[in-house]
Amino acid sequence: MSEVSINVEIAGATYPVKISSADEGKLREVVTIINTKISEFERNFAIKDKKDVLAMVALQLVSQYYKDAKNSEVELSNLRTMLTDVEQILEEHRDKIKNIEE
């Protein structure tokens, strides 16, 4: 994959970023989410210091990411358990068929 250099603007400051061209759309989407959250915090909480706003946005986004990751772990664990149960049922069924054929 090719690497591209792009500029992104977060909280009024521009940052150069090098990423794979395949990830550019995702990164721009993330930047939009960050800037939207910044605007929400500035509007709803009258926070003027950009550093404080960025800290609050980071806390909120990472907390949501952590929560989603934990939920995904639980779901994956449940799916593994279900798969193990299905494998056991199939094995029991195969053994029954084997016994009938003998």
N, C-alpha and C positions, 0 to 999 in steps of 0.2 A: 504494500500500500504506500501511496505517496504521502509525504508530509507537507502540510501547508502552514504558512504563517498568517495569522489573522490578528486583528485588534478587536478586543471586546471592551465595552464600557460598563463598569460596575460602580455605582454610587458616584457618578460624575467623573470618574478617573478612567483613563484608557490604559489597557494592559496588552502587551504583545504576547501571543500564545502560539506555540508550535504544536500541532496535533496532526493525527492522521486525517486525511481528507474524508474518510468514512465517518469520523466522529464529529465533524464540524457542525452538522445540523443539531446533534444532541447537545453539544457545548453551547451553541447559541440559544437553545431552548432552556438550558440551565441558567444562563445569564439572564434571560427574560424572567425566569422564576425568581431569581435573587433580586433583581431590580423591582419586580412587583412587590415582593415582601418588604423591601426597603421603603417603598412608597407607602405601603400599608402602615408600617410602624411609625413613620414620620407623621402621617395623617392622624392616626388613632392615639398616639401617645405623646405627641408634641416633643419628640426627642430631636434635638438639633445637632448634636455631635455625631458625625458620620461613623466614628469608631464605635460608639455605643450602639448605634443602629445596626452596624455590621455584626457586632457581637451578638445582639439579640436575634438577628436573622440566622446567623450560624447556629446558635443554640436551638432555634426552632426547627431548622432544616435537618440538623444532625439528629435531634430527638425523634423526628418523624422517620428518618432513615433507620435509626436504631429500632424503633417500634416495628416498622415494616419488616426489617431483617429478622427480628425475633418471631414475628407472626409467620414468616416464610419458613423458619426453622421448624416451628410447630407443625405447619402444614406438611412439610417434607417428611417429618417424622411419622405423621399420621399416614401418609401415602406409603412409606416404607413398611409400616405395620400391616396395612391393607394388602400390599403386594406379597408380603410374607404369608399372610393368611390365604390368599388366592393360590400361591404356590403350594402350600400344604394341602389345600382342598384338591388341587389338580393331581398332586402326588398320590393322595389317598384314592382318588378316582382311578388313576392309572393302575394302582396296585389291585383294586377290585376287579378291573377289567382283566388284568393279568391272571388273577386267581380263577376267574370264570373261564378263561381260555385254556387253563391247565386242566 
